[in-house]
Amino acid sequence: MTHPTANRTVLISGASVAGPALALWLHRYGFVPTVVERAPELRTGGYKVDIRGTAVEVCRRMGVLDAIRAGSTDMAGGSYVDAKGRTVGEMPAEIFGGRVEGDDEIMRGDLARILYERTRDDVEYLFGDSIAALDDDGGGVDVTFESGTRRRFDLVVGADGMHSNTRRLVFGEDERFERYLGAYISIFTAPNRLGLTRWETYHARPDKLICVYSAAGEQAHTAKNCFVFASPEQLSYDHRDTAHQKRLLADAFAGDDWEIPRLIADAADAEDFYLDAIALIEMDRWSSGRVVLLGDAAHCASPASGQGTGLALTGAYVLAGELAAANGDHRTAFDAYERVMRPGVELNQRFAAGFVKEMTLSSRWKIALRMAMVRTLPRTPWKNLVAKKIRDDIQRAAHAVPVKEYRVPVREYEPGRAAPTVSA
């Protein structure tokens, strides 16, 4: 097997999806990746995420597609309900998700676990630590960790999310790159108060949307709650102050009826509570010297795109492939990585910017119009055309980054064993 001629040691910040996916590919190409993660252990919470388009083929090449299929949410469909809990209309999962044959859906935590298990025997993981300082002297990067440890790496990759610590250290504060789209999203696990099984229930109010679902494999007594609300101004809070974020969510939905009071009360006890702005990360360049950004750290497309995980998986494939094809020449590889990824990223970001207003309809008449469509669509002769239009728009975004072939020797993953060890 051909090894890279330079820049073999790579520090990756972030052990969610993009980081372990990159580590898997780098290891197979003969690099030596190390993953550092601030959390004390693997984060297993999170929402359901789509695997479709280019990401399906990338997962097949990674050797994880069968595991994803086995962990599928296997959702049957969803319904919209009014303020009294009455069903307004129902749709099968294919229309709700805009999926085609081959696409799938899995809980984010399950996907993170699959990637970690595929890499833990061959990749060094540093949990409970984070990067405190970076010094790129042109020949390598001296890294100081928050634990006080100091090490030197050939390259550093920031795969640490929308509020990337790596990006802040190298490029500047979030405000320089974040484009707020006018809404917030909150997700948490709570008791399954609606008694759902492989089903999701939506309730819309002016400037707000609530979704509750319970997927296959979930404990029968739990459900995921998702709250989206418009806000003309960005809220001020500490991203690590969960108690304050819970108060902000409660204030946003104070006085609302349906099941909202009970669901908001459940948020107070949720251990996996998440709240953040629906926003894009837009940068002129994703690399500086020997440091490069990946996934949401480089180009967050927000939950409104539905493609964040797909872009992360595809980006990991492309970045590793370009580094291998360039024999470790980071300048050539980083430039090529951007050329391949950027057009698809920008298409998905435009899609998200347009769709976020559809998530938070601004008036009761707009909601009534939406409910009328949901109620009558299954009985209309043009239902297949409407479903096709939804699928086509989503699939165009999912295939926006093509599958590039890298003519570089790599040992394929063999089911039943860890990723192959490559000697130094």
C-alpha angles and dihedrals in degrees: 000000000000115000125206111265093220144015097032100156113075127180114206119196111209134042102205113097110305095048100052091040090056091045090054093053095041091052092051090051092053101260123131109235127189120192121206120194127185093212116085091236140005112304107236101175130089142096131298114280132201125241106196144127115011091357091066092060092043090054090048090054090047090055094238102102095095090051090050090051090050090051096045118144086228092203114190098200146288145252140209118227133193128231091279093052094253116147111249097182144335134219133186119251093254092065095039092053100031089230130161131197110301096028119113143177131223138172111268092233092052091052091049090051092050092052093045093050090050092054110029095090093054105028128067111237121195108194123187094030140090142188113276100175140004127203114188106190094176095257097062143328123269108209126199113196126209088247088064095251116137124205138161124231133180093227138010125209123196108212093153104120139253092319092048116185089200092054091049093051095049107025107022142257124337093252091070093062108022119102110193114217098201104261145074132222129206127189130183143149117252141158114300094250094165094051093236125175118188087335138111127209124204129198122183130200128171107295091355141087129186125193126183122182144161117206133203111282093025117123107267093235096054135071138179117246122203122189122186123184135173120237122180091208130042114254122239116232144121111265089221096047099095094171091059091047091053090054090050090053092048091050092049092056100034112139096016119133135208109072092322099108092054093044093049089049088055090056090067090067098037113122093195097048115157131183128169144144119273096239145143128236109220121184133169090219133014098206140054119187108309096348123089134176127227135192119345091355089066104030116359108191092190128234087283089075096054087211105089095107093043091052091048093052093044092046091053090052093049097044093050092044093051092048090051093045090051092048089241097312097147097193093057093040097048092050092049092046090057094046091054098042107034101074092052093044092052092049090053092047091053089049091052094047090054097043101049091079089054088059093056108035108199103220143033093245091055089051091048090052090050092049091050089054092048091048097048103032097085089057099044124099091229096054092110092053091051091048090048092051091052092048094046093053093049094043092050088058092043092054095040092111110055123224104257120204117229113201092206124124111257133163112234121235113259116214114245097031138069121268109287118273114237116203119234 
